[in-house]
C-alpha cells in the first residue's frame, strides 16, 4: 500500500471517528543539512495543499523530529474539517491510479 493510500484511509477513518486532527509521519533522509524528500512525501504534501485549497481540510503543519542517527522523522498534523452539523467535509475519496496500475483520465470525466 502506498503512502498516499495509507493517508487517504487514515483521513477517512479518523473523520468517521470524529477526530479533529491526525498526526501522520513518514521518514525523511537528511544529507548534510539539506533535507531530501522522496517522491511519496512530495505527493502527500501536494495532495494536502489541494485538499486545503479546495476546502476539504482546515490546514496542515509539517515539523521534523531529529534523531542522533542520519535519519529524522517528519510529522504532518492534518486539521480535519466538518460542517456546522458535525458531518465530515470529505464523504468519500479513493485513489484511482496506483503504483502498480496507472490510469489516466480526462478532467471532463471527473
N, C-alpha and C positions, 0 to 999 in steps of 0.2 A: 504494500500500500504506500503510495507516495505521501510526502509531507503535506501536500495540498489536500489530498483526500482525507488525511487524518484531521487537518484543521477544519475542513467543512463538516465532518461528522462531529467534531468537538463543539463547533458553534451550534449546530442543530440540537444536540443532546443537552447542552447547557442552557439554551434558550427554553427548551421544553421543561427543564427543571426550575426555571425562573431565576437563574444566576444573573447577577448584574455585570460581572466581568469574568474573563478567562485569562489565566496565566499560561502561556504557551512557550515552550522552549525548544531550541534547536542548536546544534553545535556550530561554532564559528572557529575558523582556523586563523590564528594570528601569525603574521610573518613580519618580524622587525617593526613593530609599532603600527603597521598598516594592516587593517582588517580586510581580509579577502572573503567575501561571501560566496557560497556556491550558488548555482543557478536556482535551486529549490528555494533558498531564502529570499532571493530577489523576486521570484514568482510570488511567494507568500506576501511580501511587502507590497508589491504592485497590486495583488488581489485585494489586500486590506485597504489600500488607497482608493481603489474603485468602489469598494463597499462603503467607505466613509463618504466619498464624493456623491454617491447615489443615495445616501441617507439610510443605509441598512444597518450601520453601526454608528455609535456616537463618536468613536475615535479609537486610537491605539497609541501605545507608547512602547519604545524599544529601549532596553538597557542591557548592559553586559555585566556579568559576574566573572571576574578574573580569578584564575587558579594559579598555583605555582608552576604547573607544567606548561607546555606550549599552547594548550587549548584553553579557550574560555567558553563560557556558556552564555548564549544570547537569549534573553527572555522578551516576549512580547505580551503586554497586557492589552486585551481587547475589551473595550467597553461596549456591551451589548445594548441594543435599543429596543424599546417597547412602546406601543401606542398608549393612549390615555386609559384604555380599558385593561391594560396589562398583557395584551397579546404581543407575541414577538414580531419584530419588523420583518424577519426572514421566516416565511412559512415553509418554503421548500427550495432546496438548492441541490444540484447534483453536478458532478464532473462528467462531461460527455467524452472528452478526449483524454486518454490515459497514456502513461509512458509506453505501454506495450501495444496500444491501438490508437493511432492518431485519426481523428475525424475532423474534417474541415467543413464548416457550414457557412452559408452566406448570412450577412447581417439581417436581410429581409426575413429569414426563416426563424429568427429569434423572437 
